[in-house]
Amino acid sequence: MKNVKYAVAAIALSTLSFGAFAADAVSPAQAQGMNKIGVVSAEGASTLDGLEAKLAEKAAAAGATSYSITSANTNNKVSGTAVIYK
């Protein structure tokens, strides 16, 4: 029972810390004054929310503070690209 409590606490803390470091989604209009630092892509998501989460994670890993999704494709699995900004 003690191990279950620790596991639940670890999952909760890792979820909270991921949110603190995630990049924020911005609209193309909001991105106008931002510094573009690259492009990221993701594939294999099962939903659009899953795709957005994958793109946000990749943007944050690349050092971006923001990203703007530029394409999404839902042919079997969801894939897409995003411009990243700092």
C-alpha positions as CSV (number, residue, x, y, z in Angstrom):
1,M,0.0,0.0,0.0
2,K,2.9,2.3,0.8
3,N,4.4,1.7,-2.7
4,V,1.1,2.7,-4.3
5,K,1.0,6.0,-2.4
6,Y,4.5,6.8,-3.5
7,A,3.7,5.9,-7.1
8,V,0.7,8.1,-7.2
9,A,2.6,10.9,-5.6
10,A,5.4,10.5,-8.2
11,I,3.0,10.6,-11.1
12,A,1.2,13.7,-9.8
13,L,4.5,15.5,-9.3
14,S,5.9,14.6,-12.7
15,T,2.6,15.8,-14.3
16,L,2.9,19.1,-12.5
17,S,6.5,19.6,-13.4
18,F,5.9,18.8,-17.0
19,G,3.3,21.6,-17.2
20,A,5.7,24.1,-15.7
21,F,8.2,23.5,-18.6
22,A,5.8,23.1,-21.5
23,A,5.8,25.6,-24.3
24,D,2.6,27.6,-24.8
25,A,0.5,27.5,-28.0
26,V,0.1,30.8,-29.7
27,S,-1.9,31.9,-32.8
28,P,0.0,33.1,-35.9
29,A,-1.1,36.7,-35.1
30,Q,0.4,36.4,-31.6
31,A,3.6,35.0,-33.1
32,Q,4.2,38.0,-35.3
33,G,6.7,39.7,-32.9
34,M,8.4,36.5,-31.7
35,N,11.8,35.1,-32.7
36,K,11.4,31.9,-34.8
37,I,13.9,29.3,-33.8
38,G,12.9,26.3,-35.8
39,V,10.2,23.8,-36.7
40,V,9.2,20.5,-34.9
41,S,7.0,17.7,-36.2
42,A,5.3,14.8,-34.5
43,E,3.4,11.7,-35.7
44,G,1.6,8.7,-34.3
45,A,-0.9,10.5,-32.1
46,S,-4.4,9.1,-31.8
47,T,-6.2,12.5,-31.3
48,L,-5.6,16.1,-32.1
49,D,-5.1,16.8,-28.4
50,G,-2.4,14.1,-28.4
51,L,-0.7,15.7,-31.4
52,E,-0.7,19.1,-29.6
53,A,0.8,17.5,-26.5
54,K,3.6,15.9,-28.5
55,L,4.3,19.1,-30.4
56,A,4.4,21.1,-27.1
57,E,6.8,18.5,-25.6
58,K,9.1,18.7,-28.6
59,A,9.0,22.5,-28.6
60,A,9.9,22.7,-24.9
61,A,12.7,20.1,-25.5
62,A,14.1,22.4,-28.2
63,G,14.2,25.3,-25.8
64,A,11.1,27.1,-27.2
65,T,8.7,29.1,-25.0
66,S,5.9,29.1,-27.6
67,Y,4.8,27.2,-30.7
68,S,2.2,27.7,-33.5
69,I,0.8,24.6,-35.2
70,T,1.1,25.0,-39.0
71,S,-0.3,21.6,-40.2
72,A,-2.2,18.6,-39.0
73,N,-3.0,15.4,-40.9
74,T,-5.5,12.8,-39.7
75,N,-5.0,10.0,-42.3
76,N,-4.7,7.0,-40.0
77,K,-2.8,8.4,-37.1
78,V,-2.6,12.1,-36.4
79,S,0.6,13.9,-37.5
80,G,1.6,17.6,-37.9
81,T,4.2,20.3,-37.6
82,A,4.6,23.5,-35.6
83,V,6.9,26.6,-35.8
84,I,8.7,27.2,-32.5
85,Y,9.5,30.6,-31.0
86,K,11.6,31.9,-28.2
